[in-house]
Amino acid sequence: MNKWKNLKIGKQTIDDLIKQMKYTAFNARSLGEAVDIIEKMITDKNCVKFLGLSGALVPSGMRLCIVEMIKRNWIDIIVSTGANITHDIAQCFGETYDQIDPEYVDDLELRKKGFDRIYDLVSPVETMETMENNILEILNKIDEKEYSTFELLNEIGKHLNDNQSIVRNAHLNKVKLIVPAFIDSVLGLQVWVNSQTRNLKVNEFKDLGYVVNLNFDLKKKGKNTGCLILGGGVPKNFILQSVLMADKPHKYVVQITTDTPHYGGLSGATLKEALSWGKVDEKSLFTTVYCDTTIALPLIVNSLIERL
């Protein structure tokens, strides 16, 4: 049991603020505790570190937070939705966004004017079309064979020139980038288009086989796994279920979510519930922060940069 303290306000670093928040209550306390767990995870030399990405994190402006984590070797494996990777690649070819007021927007009018909407952002349709044309050119340069998603994205990363790209930096830093629901994205659609005339295939079982075998190998070597899960959905489930066959619970887990557990959805499922599945155990360090990821992630990353 820790001693409660009033939060002090004034000139201080982000990390100073986060350290204070740990001694308050509610989600401020959870965020302070989460940063401590992530610090332990990324400084554990015997730990393979996962990052789960869901929601519209790349369009929301979180791209460079993720790139910073890659460059600092805080992450070994990223498990993402296809949408985030699609938008990352689209930004490499000029995709831009403008802010709008979601309460007063006319979506039919946006459609007529050639804009796609992501809550309070809009993007010109032609920027996604430019991405589609460029990705097809890249795919035509890649050898025809069967790839896991991380193998294919590594090949794509070789052909990207944007140093702010998640895909490019994953390639440069040997971070495996897995997209379990690959076909559920514009990128997956374009790979399918390419596969109609070329023998280029994606086999997601290769991704699953990789993480399952990895956990058996880590268990044999007495090494750990940990994860920072941003949102929920398929990336969360993929990361947590990857330890089941080897019966090797994650040692560190931090979940940032706005979903609540009582609707029964995976995104809101508590990490305490994960105890019953063996995804974590009594020795694991875990916490959930109920917060918008676009608020929590910049605070977490900046706090850890200052701390480490």
Buried (B, 14 or more C-beta within 10 A) or exposed (E): EEEEEEEEEEEEEBBBBBBBBBBBEEBBBBBBBBBBBBBBBBEBEEBBBBBBBBBBBBBBBBBEBBBBBBBBEBBBBBBBBBBBBBBBBBBBBEBEBEEBEEEEBEEEEBEEEEBBBBEBBBBBBEBBEBBBEBBEEBBEEBEEEEBBBBBBBBBBBEBBEBEEBBBBBBBBBEBBBBBBBBEBBBBBBBBBBBBEEEEBEBBBEBBBEBBBEBBEEBBEEEBBBBBBBBBBBBBBBBBBBBBBEBEBBBBBBBBBBBBEBEEEEEBBBEBEEBBEEEBBBEEBBBBBBBBBBBEBBBBBBBBBBEBE
